[in-house]
């Protein structure tokens, strides 16, 4: 649960790496791409996007894993939990893996992406779905919509095509 200033804590499975986020998230997402399926050994990955300045590692030293490319995926060096991602060319953002937050249930996905690659039985409660990823312009619209949605009574189970 968040404290009064919106600070939330997260950690890897073994607890050797801990981090903290401050304030409201920018948007919550589910990604159905085959890369995320393989990195999570699951049907999709869940993430919460924050401004980089709202994120801090408070214990341990995450290591880069995944493809080791321009998009950097960070893991605990001991238990290998996927903790967060710094997207290529977007150093001002960090994409935290939702399940690593102590109150992960409070972050249902607002947007789901790469549904063209999703497993046929995988479903989420995301409000917006995209066959690939939304355009930059559409993404900014989604961010604005999310801020309004996140501040109100969250609708559940409502789906619309992006």
N, C-alpha and C positions, 0 to 999 in steps of 0.2 A: 504494500500500500504506500502511496505517496505521502510524504510529510507535508506540512503547511505550504512550503514553497515549491511543491511539485517535484521534489527530489525522490528518485526511485533507485533502488539498488539491484544489481544483477551479479551473477557469478557463473562460473563453469560448473560442470557436474561435480568435480572433486573439491571445489572451493579454493584452489590455489590462485586463480585469477578472479579478481572482483572489480567491478566498475560501477559507475554512478551516472545517471542522466538527470538533468534538471529541466523543469518546465514541461510544457505541453509538447507532444510529438507533432511533427509536420504532417505525417500520414502513416497509416498502417497498411501492410500489404501481404499478399500471398503470391509466391511465384511458382508456377507449375513447370518451368523449363526443365529439360532433362538434366542439365547441370546441377540445379538445385535438388532435384530428386536424388541424384547420386551423392551429393555432398551431405544430405540429411539421411539418406537411406530410408526415405519416406516419399509420400506422394507430392509434397510441395514444401517450400520453406516459408516461414512467417517472419516478418520483420517490421520494425518500428523505426521510421526515419527521424533523426534529430539533427539540429545544427551541430557542427563539430565542437563549437565552444560550449555546448550543453552536455558534452560527454567527457568523462575522465576515467582512466584506469587508476584504481586506488590501491591495488595489490597485485603483484605478479608482473610477468612480462609476456604478453601474447606474442605468438610467432605467426609468420605468414604461411598459409597453406593453400590448398586448392590448386589452381593453375599457375600461381606465381606470376601473374601478368600485371597489366596496368591497373585492373581492379584487384585490390588486395583484400583477401579474406584472412581474418585473424582467428587463431585458435589457442587454446590452452596447450602449452608444451607437454603437460603431463597426461591429462585425460583426453586431449584432442577435441574437446567440445568446440564447435564453431560458434564464436562469440559475436563478431561484428564484421562489417565490410566497409571499406572505404572505396566507393565507386570511382571508376576511371574518370579523370578530369573534373571530379566534383569534390575537391578536398574540403569544401565548406560543409559537407554532410557526412554523417556516419549512419550506417544501416545496422541497427542492433537486432540480433536474433531474438524474437519475442519470447521464446521459451526460456531464455537465460534471465529474464526479469523475474523478480520475486512475486510479482502480481500479474503474470502473463495472461490470465483470464480476462483482464481488463482491456485487452488490446485486440479485439476482433478485427480481421482484415477488412478494410474499407474498399481496397482495390485488389483485384486479382489479375495477374498478367500471365502471358504465354499459355492461355487455355487451349491453344492449338496443339500443345504438347502434353496436356494433362492426361493422367490416367483416367479411363472412362468412368470409373466409379468414384473419383475424388471430387468432393464438393466442399464449398466454403459458404459462409454467410455474407461474402463481399457484396457491397452495394453496386460496384461497377466491375465489369469483366472485359478483358481485352485479349484478342487472339494472339497478339505479340505484346509490345509495350506501347503505352500511349505516347503520342507526340509530345514534344516539350511544351507546346502551347496547351494541349489538353491536360498534361500533368499539372501545370500551374493552376488550371481551373479546378482540378480534383483536390489540390492542396487547399484552395479557398473553400470548396464545398466541405472538405473534411473538417476544417476548423469550426464551421457552423454545426455540422453533424455531431462532432465530438463534444461540443458545448451544450448540446440539447439532449433530450431523451433519445438515445440511440435506437434507430429502427433496426429490427432484426429480421433476417431472412428475406429482405427485399433485394431483388436482382434486376439489373438493367444492362442492356448492351452498351458498350462504350462507344 
